[in-house]
Amino acid sequence: MEFKGLHAQYIIFLAGGILGLLILLMVVFIIGLDGWFCLLLAAGLGSGLVTKIYQLNRRHGTFGLMKKRASKKLPVRIRSGSRKIFFSPN
């Protein structure tokens, strides 16, 4: 699945980020800060979000982010106290 160059999970990341940004701006507006400040905050955080998502998409591709996350779960080394498991009689 691709939309405007974004692949797979990055579309969901972008949608979640925009939803979070909308909730943040509603809270800031309800608190009573100036409307111009809310507009500038939305523009700044929104452009930063889009830039970061496209950067991740370019760097890792469709499955690269999942592979990076999975590689952190692999052990660095496997230790064994005995060599018997390698010399089992068959």
N, C-alpha and C positions, 0 to 999 in steps of 0.2 A: 504494500500500500504506500502510495506516495502523494504528497500534496505540496506543490510549490517547492519541490526539492527536499522536503522533509520526509524522512523514511520512518516507517513503523512506529516505534514507541516515542519518538520525538514529537509526533503530533499530539500524543496524549500528554507528554510533559508540558508542551506549550499551552494546551487547553487548561491544564491544571494550574499552571502559572498565571494565566490570564484570570482564571476564576479567583485565585488567591489574591491577585492584585485588585480585583473588583471589590472583594470583601474588605481588604485593607483600606481602600479609598472610601468605602461607605462608613467605616469606623472613624476615619479621620474627618470626614465631612460631618458626621453626627456629633463628634467632639466639639466642632464649631470653629475649625481653622478656616482661614480665608480660601475662597474658591480658586483664586489664582495659584495659591500654594498647592492645592489638591491637583490642579491641572498640570502644574510643573512636575509634581511628584509622580503622577501617572505617566507622563511622557518620559521622564527619566528612567523610572523603573521598568516601564514597558519596553523601551528601546534596549535597555540592558538585558532584559529577559530574552527578547527575540535574538539579540546578538549572541548571547551565550548558548541558546539552543541550537542556532545554526552552526556555531563553532563546534559544539559537541557532535553534531550531525556530520560535519565535514571531517572531523578528526577520527571518529570511531565508526562511522557508517551504520549499516542496518543492524548488524549483530555484534559489533565491536564492543559496545558498552556492556552487553551481557557477558561476553568473553572476558572482559577485564574484571568484572565482578566475580566471575567463576574462578578466574586464576588466583584470586586472593584467598580462596577457600582450599586450594591445593597445599599439601604440606611441602615444606622446603626440603626436608630429607626424611627418609624412613630409617629408623634404627632397629637393629635386631641384635639380641644378646647371643644368638647362636646361629651357626651356619647349617644346622640340621635341615631346615626347611628347603635348602637348595640341593641337598643331597639325599632326597627321599628315595628309598628302594622301590623300583617299579617292576 
